[in-house]
């Protein structure tokens, strides 16, 4: 394998959908509150990290938070599944063309590095017809710390493809400074895309290897990711 491309989901490939509503509903059902949702930035964080920050801010101790987590995620996925049937995620422009183009490049494989728990990633991507395009991933359900996820994804890629794969052969594609930070922590390259909440200038300031506005220039993006 020459290159492993690891995509973030929210703000990078997909937008919209009912995830925030599903999350809030599950939090209230499980803990009696969703905390200060309006005052907390979710960008680039793992689902468990978001839940813990909200609940800690609402006065919960870690033991109580941890005890409720399994039920929280069951309820979240149930709400998300129903909500996506009514309001699927929206594919961002150029994503499908890019994935198709990358899939045709020899010795290039596709995976995920996302703060979503694995079940949430599956439901979101399936609603947009993309879940089957990614064989492996590192998810928020694997670790609350996003910086751990590139290493987890790389280990899964090595086992799945039975291939020697160095961290520098992987490229993380994401839309937030935390995507860049986790790539650096994992020793991978990173391409930042300004399709989410952060501008190209803000992303460039993080030291990403490459920064693009969007995925519409398919051939150019393929060159950046596979070169």
Backbone bond lengths (Angstrom), bond angles and torsions (degrees), N, CA, C in turn:
res aa  C-N    CA-C-N  psi(-1)  N-CA   C-N-CA  omega(-1)  CA-C   N-CA-C  phi
1 X - - - 1.462 - - 1.529 109.78 -
2 X 1.306 116.03 129.72 1.461 120.72 -178.53 1.522 112.72 -91.94
3 X 1.340 117.81 -34.06 1.459 120.55 -176.01 1.524 110.14 -151.71
4 X 1.324 115.41 136.65 1.464 122.64 173.77 1.520 107.35 -115.61
5 X 1.327 116.52 121.14 1.472 121.97 -179.78 1.522 107.80 -103.32
6 X 1.324 116.57 120.86 1.461 122.92 -175.52 1.531 109.97 -113.64
7 X 1.320 116.37 110.62 1.462 122.35 -174.65 1.522 112.03 -94.37
8 X 1.327 115.00 139.22 1.461 122.76 162.13 1.532 106.98 -75.78
9 X 1.331 117.06 167.21 1.471 120.48 -178.07 1.527 112.00 -107.79
10 X 1.338 117.21 -70.41 1.463 121.52 -171.67 1.522 111.67 -70.57
11 X 1.324 115.92 124.65 1.448 120.91 -179.44 1.508 113.51 84.49
12 X 1.325 116.94 -14.85 1.464 122.12 179.31 1.518 110.50 -103.69
13 X 1.331 116.97 -55.51 1.465 121.38 177.64 1.523 112.95 -105.80
14 X 1.332 116.50 -33.25 1.463 121.26 -173.65 1.527 110.74 -129.55
15 X 1.321 114.74 156.59 1.467 121.12 175.07 1.524 108.93 -142.08
16 X 1.318 116.05 167.04 1.457 120.90 176.42 1.515 112.47 73.90
17 X 1.333 115.46 -154.04 1.457 120.87 179.20 1.521 112.96 86.52
18 X 1.325 116.77 177.01 1.464 122.44 -172.36 1.523 114.70 -100.35
19 X 1.335 118.88 15.13 1.464 120.67 -170.45 1.527 112.67 -60.03
20 X 1.318 117.33 -42.34 1.466 118.97 -177.00 1.523 110.96 -65.87
21 X 1.329 116.28 -40.82 1.473 119.37 176.38 1.523 109.89 -62.12
22 X 1.340 116.63 -45.90 1.463 120.93 -178.77 1.522 110.77 -60.81
23 X 1.309 116.76 -40.21 1.458 121.94 -179.91 1.528 110.79 -65.88
24 X 1.315 116.71 -47.97 1.467 120.39 179.73 1.516 111.31 -60.57
25 X 1.330 116.88 -44.56 1.462 120.68 -179.79 1.522 111.35 -60.66
26 X 1.329 116.38 -43.63 1.459 120.76 -179.78 1.521 111.38 -66.84
27 X 1.330 117.30 -37.11 1.464 120.82 177.95 1.523 111.22 -63.48
28 X 1.317 116.55 -45.27 1.470 120.34 -179.64 1.527 110.30 -64.39
29 X 1.329 117.37 -42.84 1.469 120.72 179.96 1.527 111.84 -64.06
30 X 1.321 116.52 -33.85 1.462 120.62 -174.34 1.524 112.85 -89.23
31 X 1.324 117.04 -42.56 1.462 120.93 -172.93 1.526 113.80 -116.00
32 X 1.334 116.65 -7.51 1.451 119.93 -179.46 1.511 113.76 86.60
33 X 1.331 117.52 -2.33 1.467 122.40 178.92 1.525 108.95 -158.93
34 X 1.323 114.97 153.84 1.464 119.87 171.90 1.521 110.68 -103.65
35 X 1.333 117.47 1.82 1.450 120.26 -178.92 1.525 111.76 70.83
36 X 1.298 115.70 -162.63 1.469 122.13 -176.18 1.528 110.07 -85.96
37 X 1.335 116.07 70.43 1.465 120.77 -177.30 1.523 110.76 -60.91
38 X 1.311 117.14 -41.37 1.467 120.27 -177.25 1.526 112.30 -65.81
39 X 1.317 117.57 -25.93 1.454 120.51 -175.17 1.514 115.29 -96.50
40 X 1.335 117.45 -1.06 1.467 120.75 -176.60 1.519 110.77 -111.92
41 X 1.325 116.66 132.29 1.461 121.11 173.78 1.521 109.55 -79.86
42 X 1.335 116.02 128.97 1.461 121.12 178.29 1.531 111.35 -91.31
43 X 1.320 118.47 -12.56 1.455 123.08 -167.04 1.527 112.85 -57.26
44 X 1.318 115.93 121.97 1.448 121.91 173.42 1.511 115.42 76.72
45 X 1.327 118.74 1.52 1.459 121.77 -178.08 1.524 110.77 -93.22
46 X 1.323 116.16 157.51 1.458 119.48 173.88 1.524 109.75 -78.83
47 X 1.320 116.28 155.19 1.466 120.21 178.25 1.533 111.79 -55.87
48 X 1.351 119.09 -47.15 1.468 118.20 178.48 1.527 113.53 -63.34
49 X 1.315 117.21 -35.09 1.463 120.48 177.55 1.525 110.34 -63.24
50 X 1.331 116.42 -43.66 1.461 120.52 179.00 1.518 110.45 -60.94
51 X 1.326 116.32 -47.51 1.466 120.23 -179.62 1.529 110.81 -60.20
52 X 1.328 116.40 -44.20 1.463 119.17 -177.92 1.530 111.29 -65.54
53 X 1.322 117.55 -42.66 1.465 120.02 -179.77 1.524 111.10 -62.93
54 X 1.329 116.85 -42.36 1.464 120.26 179.29 1.528 111.58 -64.45
55 X 1.324 115.80 -43.93 1.465 119.87 -176.28 1.518 112.08 -74.34
56 X 1.330 116.91 -36.06 1.469 119.71 174.98 1.522 110.07 -61.79
57 X 1.335 115.60 -41.31 1.458 120.02 177.26 1.515 112.97 -64.05
58 X 1.340 116.21 -25.75 1.461 121.16 179.18 1.525 112.12 -90.23
59 X 1.345 116.60 3.61 1.461 120.04 174.05 1.511 116.39 98.39
60 X 1.319 118.48 6.92 1.470 121.18 -179.91 1.527 110.40 -81.77
61 X 1.334 116.32 145.15 1.462 120.41 174.82 1.527 109.38 -88.73
62 X 1.328 116.30 163.07 1.458 120.90 -175.23 1.521 113.30 -62.45
63 X 1.316 117.25 -34.86 1.463 119.77 178.64 1.513 112.04 -61.53
64 X 1.322 116.33 -45.70 1.463 120.85 179.12 1.522 110.90 -65.68
65 X 1.338 115.97 -40.34 1.463 120.38 178.62 1.521 110.07 -61.30
66 X 1.323 116.76 -49.91 1.468 121.33 -177.63 1.531 111.52 -61.34
67 X 1.316 116.02 -39.88 1.467 120.36 -178.74 1.529 111.57 -60.92
68 X 1.318 116.89 -36.41 1.457 120.44 -176.81 1.512 115.10 -86.30
69 X 1.335 118.19 -12.31 1.466 121.26 -173.28 1.531 114.42 -56.96
70 X 1.344 119.88 -47.64 1.476 117.96 -178.65 1.522 113.17 -57.10
71 X 1.329 116.99 -42.18 1.462 120.49 179.40 1.522 110.40 -70.12
72 X 1.330 116.36 -38.40 1.470 120.17 178.47 1.521 110.40 -55.26
73 X 1.334 117.52 -48.24 1.464 119.72 -175.79 1.518 112.37 -71.32
74 X 1.315 117.72 -32.75 1.469 119.82 173.71 1.526 110.64 -60.70
75 X 1.316 115.62 -46.21 1.468 120.08 -178.92 1.526 111.32 -68.74
76 X 1.325 116.27 -40.14 1.466 120.23 178.36 1.528 110.94 -59.50
77 X 1.314 117.03 -47.97 1.467 119.96 -178.33 1.527 111.26 -64.71
78 X 1.320 117.22 -36.10 1.471 119.96 177.66 1.525 110.34 -64.02
79 X 1.323 117.43 -46.31 1.471 120.70 178.30 1.528 110.92 -65.15
80 X 1.334 116.80 -40.30 1.456 120.65 -178.79 1.522 110.97 -64.39
81 X 1.313 116.56 -42.52 1.461 120.96 -179.61 1.527 111.01 -59.77
82 X 1.301 116.70 -46.98 1.467 120.69 179.00 1.532 110.04 -65.14
83 X 1.316 116.22 -45.60 1.463 120.13 -176.99 1.516 113.13 -63.49
84 X 1.321 117.47 -37.50 1.458 120.22 -179.35 1.523 112.29 -68.13
85 X 1.324 116.06 -26.09 1.463 118.95 175.60 1.523 111.63 -65.88
86 X 1.314 115.98 -29.39 1.459 120.80 -179.96 1.533 112.01 -93.56
87 X 1.335 115.76 -30.95 1.464 120.08 -175.58 1.538 109.62 -143.23
88 X 1.341 117.46 82.05 1.465 120.40 -178.96 1.524 111.61 -62.96
89 X 1.317 114.79 160.86 1.457 120.38 174.67 1.528 109.33 -65.28
90 X 1.321 116.44 152.20 1.461 121.99 179.25 1.523 109.77 -100.73
91 X 1.330 116.12 125.61 1.455 121.09 176.81 1.518 110.44 -70.96
92 X 1.318 117.21 132.82 1.452 120.56 176.17 1.532 110.30 -78.62
93 X 1.311 115.36 152.65 1.454 121.24 -172.97 1.528 111.65 -60.54
94 X 1.317 115.38 133.01 1.455 121.51 175.47 1.510 115.49 87.97
95 X 1.329 118.18 -8.04 1.463 120.68 -175.09 1.520 112.18 -65.06
96 X 1.323 117.27 -49.72 1.462 120.07 -177.72 1.522 111.04 -63.65
97 X 1.320 117.05 -43.05 1.468 120.22 178.47 1.522 110.79 -60.63
98 X 1.328 117.05 -39.95 1.456 120.63 179.96 1.521 111.01 -66.49
99 X 1.313 117.45 -45.74 1.465 120.53 -179.70 1.523 110.79 -63.59
100 X 1.322 116.82 -41.46 1.464 120.29 176.55 1.520 111.02 -60.54
101 X 1.322 116.01 -43.73 1.469 120.27 -178.61 1.526 110.95 -65.78
102 X 1.334 117.50 -42.83 1.455 120.44 180.00 1.527 111.30 -65.79
103 X 1.330 116.05 -37.58 1.465 119.96 -179.42 1.521 112.26 -63.71
104 X 1.320 117.02 -21.80 1.462 120.92 -178.88 1.529 112.67 -90.23
105 X 1.338 116.78 -4.70 1.463 120.32 -179.04 1.530 109.07 -87.71
106 X 1.316 116.32 126.65 1.456 121.18 -177.77 1.528 111.15 -63.02
107 X 1.317 115.77 139.65 1.458 123.45 176.44 1.528 113.59 65.81
108 X 1.343 116.76 24.13 1.464 121.87 173.51 1.517 108.70 -116.90
109 X 1.335 116.99 132.45 1.458 122.08 179.21 1.523 109.68 -123.48
110 X 1.324 114.93 155.62 1.465 120.88 -176.19 1.522 111.01 -116.82
111 X 1.336 114.85 139.96 1.457 120.87 176.37 1.516 109.87 -149.30
112 X 1.320 115.90 -168.11 1.457 122.84 -175.87 1.521 110.89 -129.83
113 X 1.310 116.31 146.02 1.462 123.61 162.13 1.516 105.35 -134.91
114 X 1.325 116.41 109.39 1.457 121.25 -170.99 1.516 110.97 -145.22
115 X 1.334 115.30 146.52 1.451 119.96 175.25 1.514 113.85 -74.14
116 X 1.322 117.78 -11.46 1.460 120.99 175.39 1.521 110.90 -61.86
117 X 1.323 117.58 142.91 1.454 118.64 166.66 1.531 107.60 -63.98
118 X 1.324 117.28 156.84 1.462 120.78 -172.21 1.525 112.17 -57.51
119 X 1.330 116.97 -42.54 1.466 119.63 179.88 1.507 112.49 -63.77
120 X 1.324 117.27 -37.45 1.458 120.75 177.65 1.508 111.61 -67.88
121 X 1.337 117.24 -40.74 1.461 120.98 176.89 1.521 110.36 -60.02
122 X 1.327 115.96 -43.71 1.472 120.05 -179.59 1.523 110.95 -62.34
123 X 1.312 117.49 -47.34 1.459 120.47 -177.88 1.529 111.59 -64.83
124 X 1.316 117.10 -44.27 1.463 120.16 -179.43 1.526 111.36 -63.28
125 X 1.318 116.83 -49.58 1.462 119.84 -177.91 1.523 111.77 -68.26
126 X 1.323 117.23 -36.46 1.464 120.05 177.86 1.519 111.16 -63.55
127 X 1.322 117.07 -34.85 1.465 120.29 -179.54 1.521 111.33 -65.96
128 X 1.352 116.13 -22.54 1.465 121.30 178.66 1.524 112.13 -105.27
129 X 1.329 117.00 6.19 1.457 121.27 177.67 1.514 114.68 75.93
130 X 1.341 117.53 25.05 1.461 120.43 -174.46 1.526 115.21 -115.52
131 X 1.318 118.66 -10.25 1.469 119.63 -171.52 1.524 112.73 -56.67
132 X 1.316 117.88 -40.67 1.462 120.96 -176.32 1.526 113.01 -71.03
133 X 1.315 117.89 -8.11 1.466 120.33 -177.49 1.533 112.68 -81.85
134 X 1.322 117.77 -10.06 1.463 121.60 -174.17 1.531 109.83 -122.65
135 X 1.321 115.47 114.73 1.469 119.98 -173.65 1.522 112.87 -79.14
136 X 1.320 117.04 -31.34 1.475 120.00 -175.76 1.525 109.17 -139.23
137 X 1.337 115.10 171.45 1.457 118.86 176.42 1.512 112.21 -171.16
138 X 1.315 115.11 167.61 1.451 123.43 168.20 1.522 106.74 -118.34
139 X 1.334 117.21 126.99 1.464 122.16 -167.95 1.535 112.03 -124.04
140 X 1.332 114.77 161.96 1.451 119.78 176.67 1.511 113.14 -60.01
141 X 1.321 117.62 -25.59 1.462 121.32 176.60 1.521 112.15 -74.38
142 X 1.336 117.89 -14.42 1.460 121.67 176.30 1.516 111.89 -82.27
143 X 1.316 116.50 -35.42 1.460 121.82 179.69 1.518 109.28 -159.29
144 X 1.307 115.43 140.19 1.465 120.73 175.56 1.523 111.23 -70.88
145 X 1.336 116.45 -22.43 1.462 122.49 -179.20 1.525 109.60 -91.80
146 X 1.308 117.30 114.57 1.463 119.99 -177.58 1.530 112.37 -61.54
147 X 1.317 116.99 -29.97 1.462 119.81 -179.00 1.528 112.62 -63.50
148 X 1.327 117.73 -19.19 1.464 120.96 178.58 1.529 112.61 -81.68
149 X 1.320 117.77 -17.17 1.461 120.92 -169.38 1.528 114.93 -70.23
150 X 1.344 120.64 -37.35 1.464 117.99 177.09 1.527 112.94 -57.97
151 X 1.327 117.21 -42.79 1.457 120.27 179.22 1.520 112.28 -63.01
152 X 1.334 116.58 -38.69 1.461 120.77 178.08 1.526 110.35 -64.78
153 X 1.333 116.31 -44.44 1.467 120.16 178.85 1.529 111.21 -62.95
154 X 1.324 116.85 -41.42 1.465 120.52 179.30 1.528 110.99 -62.95
155 X 1.316 117.13 -43.26 1.469 119.95 178.19 1.523 110.99 -60.54
156 X 1.318 116.59 -42.52 1.468 119.76 179.07 1.523 111.22 -66.18
157 X 1.328 116.48 -37.75 1.465 119.90 178.99 1.528 110.60 -64.08
158 X 1.324 116.83 -43.24 1.471 120.08 179.35 1.530 110.93 -59.93
159 X 1.328 116.45 -42.17 1.462 119.74 -179.83 1.525 111.60 -71.53
160 X 1.320 116.53 -42.20 1.466 120.35 -176.01 1.520 111.82 -64.60
161 X 1.337 115.79 -45.92 1.463 119.79 -176.86 1.532 112.77 -97.57
162 X 1.337 115.40 0.59 1.467 120.39 -179.07 1.524 110.49 48.41
163 X 1.307 113.67 51.75 1.463 120.28 -174.55 1.523 110.54 -130.82
164 X 1.328 115.11 144.73 1.460 119.59 169.77 1.521 107.18 -72.48
165 X 1.308 116.71 130.19 1.465 120.36 -174.37 1.513 108.99 -145.81
166 X 1.321 116.09 112.68 1.461 120.39 177.41 1.519 110.23 -84.55
167 X 1.325 116.08 154.27 1.461 120.13 -178.17 1.522 111.74 -57.99
168 X 1.332 116.95 -36.90 1.462 119.57 -177.57 1.523 113.16 -70.62
169 X 1.330 117.93 -8.26 1.461 121.34 174.44 1.526 111.99 -84.73
170 X 1.327 116.91 -6.64 1.466 121.38 -178.92 1.520 110.37 -101.77
171 X 1.323 115.16 149.00 1.464 122.29 175.38 1.520 108.47 -128.91
172 X 1.311 117.22 125.01 1.454 121.78 173.99 1.519 108.81 -91.52
173 X 1.327 116.07 135.67 1.460 122.79 178.39 1.524 107.72 -115.57
174 X 1.338 117.11 117.57 1.451 119.67 -177.76 1.512 112.72 -153.98
175 X 1.323 115.71 172.61 1.465 120.54 -171.87 1.519 114.21 -115.49
176 X 1.339 118.11 7.93 1.465 119.31 -177.48 1.531 110.86 -131.65
177 X 1.332 117.08 160.29 1.469 120.02 173.91 1.528 112.70 -57.59
178 X 1.332 118.10 -30.26 1.462 119.77 178.71 1.527 111.98 -68.27
179 X 1.333 117.64 -28.51 1.460 119.78 173.87 1.527 110.04 -64.80
180 X 1.322 115.66 -41.48 1.459 120.05 178.21 1.527 110.12 -65.42
181 X 1.317 116.47 -43.94 1.470 121.17 -178.83 1.527 110.74 -61.44
182 X 1.320 118.03 -44.23 1.465 119.40 -177.89 1.519 110.86 -69.82
183 X 1.323 117.59 -32.81 1.463 120.17 175.50 1.519 110.32 -62.47
184 X 1.326 116.39 -44.99 1.454 120.09 178.74 1.530 110.98 -62.72
185 X 1.328 116.06 -40.85 1.467 119.65 179.27 1.522 111.15 -63.42
186 X 1.339 116.25 -34.13 1.457 120.83 -178.72 1.513 114.17 -88.98
187 X 1.333 117.77 -3.04 1.448 121.26 178.69 1.509 115.00 76.93
188 X 1.337 117.08 17.75 1.454 120.82 -179.53 1.524 110.94 -99.13
189 X 1.304 115.80 167.69 1.458 121.17 170.01 1.525 108.58 -78.78
190 X 1.340 115.87 169.13 1.466 118.27 -178.66 1.523 110.54 -149.85
191 X 1.320 114.86 134.90 1.455 122.89 171.10 1.525 107.13 -114.24
192 X 1.327 116.23 120.52 1.460 121.65 179.74 1.519 109.65 -100.23
193 X 1.325 116.13 138.91 1.459 121.36 -177.29 1.524 109.39 -125.67
194 X 1.320 116.20 133.08 1.472 121.78 -173.61 1.525 111.95 -88.25
195 X 1.323 116.06 49.49 1.465 121.65 179.74 1.525 111.99 -98.54
196 X 1.325 116.99 -3.44 1.453 120.90 -179.25 1.512 112.38 -109.26
197 X 1.325 116.89 -132.99 1.461 122.10 -175.16 1.530 113.55 -87.07
198 X 1.333 117.27 -11.55 1.456 120.42 -173.27 1.520 110.65 -109.67
199 X 1.330 115.21 139.85 1.460 120.99 -179.34 1.528 110.45 -77.01
200 X 1.334 114.98 165.90 1.463 119.97 176.56 1.530 110.55 -59.88
201 X 1.324 116.85 -38.71 1.466 120.37 179.70 1.525 111.37 -65.20
202 X 1.312 117.23 -42.26 1.468 120.44 178.32 1.523 110.78 -63.88
203 X 1.312 116.81 -39.86 1.461 120.32 179.71 1.520 111.53 -70.88
204 X 1.319 116.83 -37.26 1.465 120.26 177.85 1.527 110.68 -61.31
205 X 1.323 116.70 -33.68 1.463 120.97 -178.83 1.528 112.45 -68.06
206 X 1.328 117.50 -15.22 1.469 121.07 179.48 1.518 112.21 -81.39
207 X 1.335 117.37 -11.84 1.453 120.20 -178.56 1.512 114.55 86.93
208 X 1.318 117.86 21.68 1.469 121.24 176.41 1.528 109.71 -59.01
209 X 1.325 116.48 149.07 1.467 120.36 179.36 1.524 111.33 -62.21
210 X 1.322 116.24 -40.87 1.460 121.98 178.10 1.521 108.52 -142.33
211 X 1.325 116.48 147.74 1.471 122.38 175.52 1.522 107.89 -131.22
212 X 1.329 116.24 131.85 1.456 121.44 177.69 1.522 109.22 -129.72
213 X 1.327 115.80 159.02 1.471 119.82 179.30 1.519 111.75 -76.26
214 X 1.350 117.08 -39.60 1.454 122.07 -178.31 1.520 108.34 -164.07
215 X 1.331 116.27 -171.58 1.464 120.78 -175.61 1.527 113.60 -102.26
216 X 1.314 118.04 15.94 1.466 119.24 -171.69 1.521 113.48 -71.36
217 X 1.333 117.91 -27.97 1.472 120.48 178.11 1.527 108.26 -89.08
218 X 1.317 115.85 76.49 1.464 121.97 -169.89 1.530 112.89 -52.93
219 X 1.311 117.13 -51.82 1.465 119.57 -175.37 1.522 112.04 -61.09
220 X 1.308 116.16 -40.88 1.459 120.10 179.47 1.524 111.15 -64.30
221 X 1.337 116.79 -42.81 1.459 119.72 -179.76 1.525 110.55 -64.89
222 X 1.323 117.44 -40.65 1.463 121.17 176.63 1.521 110.54 -59.23
223 X 1.321 117.36 -42.16 1.470 121.33 177.88 1.528 111.14 -60.38
224 X 1.322 116.91 -44.70 1.456 120.91 -179.44 1.531 111.67 -63.56
225 X 1.328 115.73 -38.67 1.468 120.12 -175.45 1.520 113.58 -79.71
226 X 1.301 117.10 -28.64 1.470 119.77 -173.06 1.519 113.28 -108.60
227 X 1.338 117.75 -9.59 1.457 120.87 -177.10 1.521 113.56 -74.01
